[in-house]
Amino acid sequence: MTRTILYIEDNPQNMRLVRKMLQVGGYNMIEATDGNTGVLLADREHPDLILMDINLPDIDGMEATRLLKASSELRHIPVVALTANAMHGDKERFSEAGCDGYLAKPVTKNELLNMIAYYLEHAPV
């Protein structure tokens, strides 16, 4: 069974790069370019995992994650922050918002695919 990843990202170049990486990993990818659309798509599609940019044009990735984790139907979906925010304390802030994991951009294909595999294997059913 092919797993589906929702990537919420407003930068077209980052979207294209991650799309290629996920294709290599054998994943389907659905895309949202802002937080509100991402939350709506998650609710409609119930992806296996969500990659969340933090700096988004409407609600930020932390607020989008809080909304996802507040939903009894969506809170089990792992959310991995994929962001250029790599300052001291950022990882903790993302975790407090509900992100299950964190990867700093730029990310390598192996880092991304290993992180996804880990969270898909350990996600609650």
N, C-alpha and C positions, 0 to 999 in steps of 0.2 A: 504494500500500500504506500503510495507516494504521500509524503507529509507536506503540509501547506504552511508557509511562513508569510506573515503579514509584515511588511516593512513600511514604517511611517517615517518619511523623509522628504524634506522639501527641496533638496539639492539634486537636480537631474543627473549630474555626474556620479554622485555617490549612489543614487538609485541604480544606474546602469552598471556600475562596478559590482555592487552586491548582487544584482540580478544574475550577472555572469557567474559569480562565485556559487550562488545557490543552484544554478543550472548544472554546474560541474558536480555538485553534491547530490544531484537527483531530486531536488525539492521543487515544488510549485511555489510561486511567489505571487502574492497579491499586494497591491501598492496603494498607499494613501500619501498625499502631499501635505496634509495638515492633521492636527490632532483630532479635531472634531470628526472629520471624515474617517480617520483611523478607528476611532471608537465605534462609529456606526458600522464600518466594515467588519470589525471584530464581532460585533453583536450579530450581524447577518451571516457571516461566513464561519465563525468559530474555528479560527486557524489553530494549528498545533503549537505555534510559538509566535511571539511578536518581537520584532526588532524595533526599538524606539529611539529615534533621534530626540534630543532634549530641546534644542533650539528650533522651534516650529513657529510658523507665522501667526497662528491664532492662539490656541491654548498650548502651553509648552508641554514637553514630553512627560514631565513629572505630574502635571495636572491630568493629562490623558491617562497615565498609569493609575493615578488615584481613582479615576472614574471606572477604569477596567476592573481594578481590584475591589471596588465597592459593589460590583455586580455579582450576585450569587451564581449566575450562569457563566461568567467570564473569569472569575478570580483564580481558577485553577490553571489558566493559560500562562505559561512562563513568559515574562517580559524581560528582555535583555536590552539595557541601554547601550546604544551604539552612537557615540558622540565624541566630538572634538574637545568637550569639557574634561580636562584631565588635571585639574588643580587639586591640591591637597584638600580632602574633605568632600570632594564631589561624589566619590563612590558611596560614601555614607549617606549623603543627601538623597541619592538616587534609590538606595536601599530603603530609606525611611519613607520614600514616596511609594514604595511597593515593587520596585524593579528587583527581579530575582538575580540578575547578573549584570555585568558591565564590561564593555570593551571600548577602548579608546581608539579613535580614528587617528591615523590611517590603520586599518586592520588588514592582516594578511588572510589569505584564503584558509590556511590551516587553522589559525586562531578562530576564525568565524565558524568554520565547519565543526571544529572540536567543541566549541562552546554550545552550538546548536545541538550536537549529538548528546552532549552531557545533559542538557536540560530536557530534551525529549525523552531520554532514558529515565530521568529522575522526576519527571512531572507527575503530580498526583492524577489519578484517573477520575 
